[in-house]
Amino acid sequence: VAAYRNVLSEGTATDLRSWVMEKNKNHDITETYWFGVQTGKHREVLYPSAASHPSLTTALKELTSHALLVDTLEQLLGPNPAVFELSFITSYYGAAPQPWHQDLDKDHSEYGLTLA
């Protein structure tokens, strides 16, 4: 497990957060990039395309140009890895806040630990 600080600029992170909150507030389940969280109540996952908002394209550019992140991925996967995906787990607008928690049981998941 690795964690990298400041992978996105503060402006991009703020723009992404604002966009997700706006999508959440004006939630339209008919949009193709909303998927329900299987075990969560009052939460969904947003899987946008890069064309959904300019901040998504900016975020992908920042991710793919972050030297330490890209170097690590290339060491693990080889040259020019194509592995980026942006998704957001978000609570319904107006839902009670949730504390930080483990979404997957690390002892019973082949996919490791995910924090939400």
URDAZI-V775007 format. One record per residue. N is the residue number from 1. PSI is psi in degrees with one decimal (NA if undefined). Layout:
n psi
N PSI
N PSI
This chain:
n psi
1 134.0
2 145.9
3 133.6
4 127.9
5 149.9
6 38.9
7 -37.0
8 146.5
9 158.4
10 -39.2
11 -43.5
12 -44.2
13 -42.0
14 -43.6
15 -42.7
16 -46.5
17 -43.8
18 -41.5
19 -45.1
20 -43.1
21 -38.1
22 -43.3
23 -39.7
24 -46.2
25 -38.6
26 43.7
27 127.4
28 100.6
29 -17.0
30 -15.4
31 139.5
32 -10.0
33 19.5
34 131.9
35 136.8
36 145.9
37 123.7
38 -45.1
39 -7.7
40 149.3
41 137.4
42 28.3
43 151.9
44 166.1
45 132.9
46 117.6
47 84.1
48 158.8
49 160.1
50 -24.8
51 -2.5
52 -30.3
53 144.1
54 -31.9
55 -26.1
56 -42.1
57 -43.1
58 -43.6
59 -44.5
60 -38.7
61 -42.4
62 -40.9
63 -45.0
64 -5.7
65 6.1
66 107.9
67 -47.9
68 -42.8
69 -48.2
70 -41.8
71 -43.7
72 -46.3
73 -39.9
74 -35.3
75 -35.3
76 -38.0
77 -9.3
78 177.6
79 145.5
80 53.9
81 144.6
82 83.5
83 10.0
84 138.2
85 136.1
86 127.6
87 156.8
88 123.6
89 124.0
90 144.8
91 153.2
92 147.8
93 128.1
94 -3.8
95 154.6
96 141.6
97 152.1
98 140.9
99 163.6
100 138.3
101 162.5
102 125.3
103 -31.9
104 142.8
105 108.5
106 -22.0
107 -14.4
108 21.2
109 128.9
110 -7.7
111 1.9
112 -154.6
113 130.2
114 134.0
115 144.7
116 NA
